[in-house]
Amino acid sequence: MIYADYNGSAPLCKEVTDYLIERLKSGPFANPNAIHHMGQKCKMGMENARAVCAKNVGALPKNIIFNSGSTEGISQVFFSLLHGQREATGKDQIFISGIEHSAVIKCARFYEQDEGYKVQIIPTLPNGQCDIESLKTLLSEYAGKVAMVSVMAANNETGVIQPYKEIGAACAHSQTPFVCDTTQYIGKAPFNFKESNIDFAFAAGHKIGAMTGAGFVLAKDTNLLKPHIIGGGQEKDLRGGTQNYIGFEAIAVAMNTFSEKQEKLKKLEASRNNFEASIRKEYPELVIMGEDAPRLGGTSFISLPGIHGQAVQIELESNDIYVTTSSACSDNEPTTSKVLKAMGVTDDVGRGAVRISLGTCSPEDGHEKILKSLLSAYKKLSKIGSY
């Protein structure tokens, strides 16, 4: 079996699995907010996890607020920056890119409909990157009116890495908060929060080989955050609810695992490049989304015009290979994804798109096995004609 949907959710990496087995055997288990010895032992483990995560992302422990994952974090940051602020500040503009995850898009649209903000879509270049020059023009045109800018660090479908440092610098120059969805980036590429020019970033355990339901917000200034979940004062009164301390410990283990696998990441990217070159040798008309831009090393988003992506997905799954046709949020819709539309990709190409995403825990021959099955699928479906 080859699992090739790491951008959707990565399987637990071996180091995390080994840690959890031993952790669940030995304990301790308690409320980390309790003042008795067992509670304090759990709290100590959680705070150690915070320090480990901070070290791995170039931040300080005080910059990290643990939560359930990126969707919650995004919702909290939007709430903190926008709720009840439009009339008080006179800032009524929200700038987002056209390739954002639905968690960002739906938050922006909510505040547009509920509180009267106006959402501006920053154009996307054909290579899949946000058009930073257009953003600079918009920031100048709406000077003093922009409540926030939200552009992701790496796209979940194409793997295209955005010029987030330059975007952050432009936002800082205009004194505009920069919210960057780093969910697909942290744990898949080197990242330093202090040097990123980002005000708010996010991480989710299940994207990096840890557990679902655990993640964190990175905040340059936590004083700008407001609690979105009201509770008993946990996480410096910024996120109520008893903390998922074992989930946070698992993230720390996964973070350390990534930091130790930099060479494997380089090999993964080389394998991906060879994989794409081999397919194009057989099918010169192959379209590789974002190939002219920097991309995450394990991601390929490809299309053979005339062959439906879902048909390819079914063929590969019959060989125990699991891929997707876009993000999990829209994988069941046989249409060109919003990300590809933002890039100007036509329907004849967009409907054929298949996303193959591997990680540092994938078998080294993963691309080789996928290549064999994919070429067979393309050969079979070319004779049938998918649409």
C-alpha positions in Angstrom: 0.0 0.0 0.0 1.2 3.5 -0.9 -0.5 6.4 0.9 0.0 9.5 -1.1 -2.2 12.0 0.6 0.1 13.6 3.1 -1.2 17.1 2.4 -4.6 15.9 3.5 -3.4 14.1 6.6 -0.1 12.4 7.3 -0.1 9.0 9.0 1.5 8.9 12.5 5.3 8.7 12.0 7.1 5.8 13.7 8.7 8.0 16.3 5.3 9.4 17.4 3.8 5.9 17.5 6.6 4.6 19.6 6.4 7.5 21.9 2.6 7.2 22.3 2.7 3.5 23.1 5.2 4.0 25.9 3.5 7.2 27.1 0.1 5.5 27.3 1.6 2.6 29.2 3.5 4.6 31.8 1.4 7.8 32.2 1.0 10.2 34.0 -2.6 11.2 33.4 -4.1 14.2 35.1 -5.5 17.6 34.6 -2.4 19.8 33.8 -4.0 22.7 35.5 -4.3 20.9 38.8 -1.7 21.9 41.5 -1.1 18.4 42.8 2.0 16.5 41.8 0.4 14.4 39.0 -1.2 17.5 37.4 2.1 19.4 37.6 3.9 16.5 35.9 1.5 16.6 33.0 1.9 20.4 32.9 5.6 20.1 32.8 5.4 17.7 29.9 3.1 20.1 28.0 5.4 23.1 28.7 8.4 21.0 27.5 6.4 20.3 24.3 5.8 24.0 23.9 9.5 24.8 24.2 10.4 22.0 21.7 7.9 23.3 19.2 9.1 26.9 19.7 12.7 25.9 19.1 11.9 24.0 15.9 10.0 26.9 14.4 12.3 29.7 15.4 9.9 31.2 18.1 9.8 31.6 21.8 7.5 29.5 24.0 5.4 32.5 24.8 4.6 32.9 21.1 2.7 29.5 21.1 -0.9 29.0 22.1 -1.9 25.3 21.9 -5.3 24.5 20.4 -7.2 21.8 18.4 -5.6 22.7 15.0 -5.4 25.3 12.3 -9.1 25.9 11.7 -9.6 26.9 15.3 -6.5 29.0 15.2 -7.6 30.8 12.0 -11.0 31.4 13.5 -9.5 32.9 16.7 -7.2 35.2 14.9 -9.9 36.5 12.6 -12.1 37.0 15.6 -9.4 38.8 17.5 -8.5 41.2 14.6 -12.0 41.8 13.2 -14.9 41.3 15.7 -16.4 44.6 16.6 -13.4 46.6 15.3 -14.6 48.0 12.0 -16.3 51.1 13.2 -13.8 51.7 16.0 -10.8 51.6 13.7 -12.3 52.7 10.4 -10.5 49.7 8.8 -13.1 47.8 6.7 -10.9 45.9 4.1 -9.8 42.3 4.3 -7.3 41.1 1.7 -6.9 37.4 1.0 -5.4 35.4 -1.9 -7.5 33.4 -4.3 -5.8 30.2 -3.3 -6.6 30.1 0.5 -7.9 27.2 2.3 -11.7 27.2 2.9 -11.0 27.9 6.6 -9.7 31.3 5.7 -12.2 32.0 2.9 -15.2 31.2 5.0 -13.9 33.3 7.9 -13.4 36.3 5.6 -16.8 35.9 4.0 -18.4 35.6 7.5 -17.1 38.9 8.6 -18.0 40.4 5.3 -21.6 39.3 5.7 -21.9 39.7 9.5 -20.0 42.8 10.2 -19.8 44.7 7.0 -16.1 44.2 6.0 -15.2 44.1 2.3 -13.2 41.2 1.0 -10.6 41.9 -1.7 -9.1 38.9 -3.6 -5.4 39.3 -4.3 -4.7 38.0 -7.9 -2.8 34.8 -8.4 -0.1 34.4 -11.0 -0.3 31.5 -13.4 2.6 29.8 -11.5 0.4 29.6 -8.4 2.0 32.4 -6.4 0.2 35.3 -5.0 0.9 38.5 -7.1 2.8 40.5 -4.6 3.0 43.6 -6.8 -0.8 43.7 -7.0 -0.9 43.4 -3.2 1.4 46.3 -2.8 -0.8 48.4 -5.1 -3.9 47.4 -3.1 -2.1 48.3 0.2 -1.2 51.7 -1.2 -4.6 52.3 -2.7 -6.4 51.4 0.6 -3.8 52.8 3.0 -5.2 53.0 6.5 -8.3 51.0 5.6 -6.9 47.4 5.7 -7.8 45.4 8.8 -5.7 42.4 7.8 -4.0 40.5 5.0 -4.2 36.7 4.8 -2.0 34.7 2.4 -0.9 31.1 3.0 2.8 30.0 3.1 2.3 26.9 0.9 -0.7 25.8 -1.0 -2.3 22.5 0.0 -3.2 21.5 -3.6 -0.2 22.6 -5.7 2.4 22.7 -3.0 3.5 26.1 -4.4 5.4 28.1 -1.8 4.3 31.7 -1.5 6.7 34.7 -1.1 5.5 35.1 2.5 8.5 37.0 3.7 8.1 39.6 1.1 4.4 39.8 1.7 5.1 40.2 5.4 7.5 43.0 4.8 5.0 44.8 2.6 2.3 44.4 5.3 4.7 45.7 8.0 5.5 48.7 5.9 1.8 49.6 5.7 1.3 48.6 9.4 -1.2 45.9 8.5 -1.4 42.6 10.4 -0.2 39.7 8.3 -2.0 36.4 8.9 -0.3 33.4 7.2 -1.7 29.9 7.0 1.5 27.9 7.5 -0.4 24.6 8.0 1.1 23.0 4.9 4.5 24.6 5.4 5.5 24.0 9.0 7.0 20.5 9.3 7.6 20.2 5.6 10.1 22.9 5.0 12.5 24.9 7.2 10.7 27.7 9.0 11.8 30.5 11.3 8.9 32.5 12.8 11.1 35.3 14.0 12.5 35.9 10.5 9.3 35.4 8.7 7.7 38.8 9.0 4.4 37.0 9.9 2.2 38.2 12.7 0.1 35.1 13.1 0.9 31.5 11.9 -0.6 28.1 12.4 0.3 24.4 12.8 -1.7 21.2 12.9 -0.4 17.9 14.3 -2.0 15.7 11.7 -0.1 17.4 8.8 3.3 16.4 10.2 2.8 12.8 11.5 1.3 13.7 14.9 -2.3 13.4 16.1 -5.5 15.0 14.8 -7.1 17.5 17.2 -3.9 19.1 18.3 -2.2 22.2 17.0 -1.1 25.7 17.8 -1.2 29.4 16.9 2.0 31.3 16.6 1.5 34.9 17.6 4.2 37.6 17.5 2.2 39.5 20.1 -0.2 37.4 22.1 -1.7 40.6 23.5 -3.5 41.0 20.2 -5.3 37.7 20.7 -8.7 37.4 22.3 -10.2 34.1 23.6 -12.5 32.5 21.1 -13.3 29.6 23.4 -14.2 30.9 26.9 -13.3 28.6 29.7 -11.2 28.2 32.8 -8.3 30.4 31.9 -6.1 27.8 30.2 -3.3 28.9 27.8 -2.9 32.3 29.5 -6.6 32.8 29.3 -6.5 32.7 25.5 -8.0 29.2 24.9 -10.4 27.7 27.4 -10.7 23.9 27.9 -8.5 21.3 29.5 -5.5 21.0 27.2 -4.8 17.9 25.0 -1.4 17.6 26.6 -0.6 14.2 25.1 -1.5 15.5 21.6 0.9 18.4 22.2 3.6 16.1 23.3 3.2 14.2 20.1 3.6 17.3 18.0 6.9 18.0 19.7 8.1 14.5 18.9 7.0 15.0 15.3 8.8 18.4 15.1 12.0 16.9 16.3 11.6 14.1 13.8 11.3 16.6 11.0 14.4 18.5 12.1 16.4 15.3 11.9 15.2 14.4 8.4 16.4 17.3 6.3 18.5 15.0 4.0 15.5 12.8 3.4 13.5 15.9 2.5 16.0 16.7 -0.2 15.9 13.1 -1.5 12.1 13.3 -1.6 12.2 16.4 -3.8 14.7 14.8 -6.1 12.5 11.7 -6.3 9.4 13.9 -7.1 11.3 15.7 -9.9 12.4 12.4 -11.4 8.8 11.1 -11.1 7.4 14.1 -13.0 10.1 13.9 -15.7 9.4 10.2 -16.3 5.7 10.9 -16.8 6.3 13.8 -19.1 8.7 11.6 -21.2 5.8 9.3 -21.9 3.1 12.1 -22.1 4.7 15.4 -23.2 1.3 17.1 -22.9 1.3 16.5 -19.1 0.6 19.7 -17.1 2.4 20.1 -13.8 0.7 22.8 -11.7 3.1 25.3 -10.3 6.2 23.8 -11.9 7.7 27.2 -12.5 7.5 28.1 -8.8 9.1 26.8 -5.7 7.1 23.9 -4.3 7.0 21.6 -1.3 9.3 18.7 -2.0 6.7 15.9 -1.7 3.8 17.4 -3.7 2.9 16.8 -7.4 -0.4 18.2 -8.8 -0.6 17.0 -12.3 -3.1 16.6 -15.2 -3.2 14.8 -18.5 -5.8 16.7 -20.5 -8.7 14.5 -21.6 -8.3 12.1 -18.7 -10.6 12.7 -15.7 -8.8 12.9 -12.4 -11.3 10.9 -10.4 -11.0 8.1 -13.0 -7.3 8.1 -12.4 -7.9 8.1 -8.6 -10.1 5.0 -8.9 -7.5 3.2 -11.0 -4.7 3.9 -8.6 -6.8 2.9 -5.6 -7.5 -0.5 -7.3 -3.7 -0.9 -7.0 -3.8 0.1 -3.3 -2.4 3.6 -4.0 -4.2 6.5 -2.4 -4.2 10.0 -4.0 -6.7 12.8 -4.2 -7.9 15.1 -7.0 -7.7 18.3 -4.9 -8.0 19.2 -1.2 -10.1 17.0 1.0 -12.7 19.8 1.2 -13.5 19.6 -2.5 -12.3 16.1 -3.5 -15.8 14.9 -4.1 -16.7 17.6 -6.6 -15.8 16.7 -10.2 -15.0 20.3 -11.1 -11.9 22.5 -11.4 -10.9 23.5 -7.9 -10.9 27.2 -6.9 -7.1 27.1 -6.6 -6.7 26.1 -10.2 -9.3 28.6 -11.3 -7.4 31.3 -9.5 -4.3 30.3 -11.5 -6.2 30.5 -14.8 -6.3 26.8 -15.4 -8.9 25.7 -17.9 -11.5 23.0 -17.2 -10.0 20.5 -19.6 -6.9 20.6 -17.5 -8.4 21.2 -14.1 -10.8 18.2 -14.3 -7.9 15.9 -14.9 -5.8 17.1 -11.9 -4.5 14.5 -9.5 -2.6 15.4 -6.3 0.2 13.1 -5.1 1.7 14.1 -1.8 4.3 12.1 0.1 6.3 12.8 3.2 9.6 12.0 4.9 8.0 8.9 6.4 6.9 7.6 3.0 8.8 4.5 1.6 11.8 5.5 -0.5 10.4 3.7 -3.6 7.0 5.4 -3.3 7.2 7.5 -6.4 8.6 4.6 -8.3 5.6 2.4 -7.5 3.1 5.2 -8.1 4.7 5.9 -11.5 4.2 2.4 -12.7 0.5 2.4 -11.8 -0.1 5.9 -13.0 1.4 5.2 -16.5 -0.8 2.1 -16.7 -3.9 4.1 -15.7 -3.1 6.8 -18.3 -2.7 4.2 -21.0 -5.9 2.5 -20.1 -8.0 5.6 -19.8 -6.6 7.2 -22.9 -8.1 4.4 -24.9 -11.5 4.8 -23.2 -11.7 8.6 -23.1 -12.9 9.9 -19.8 -14.8 13.0 -21.1 
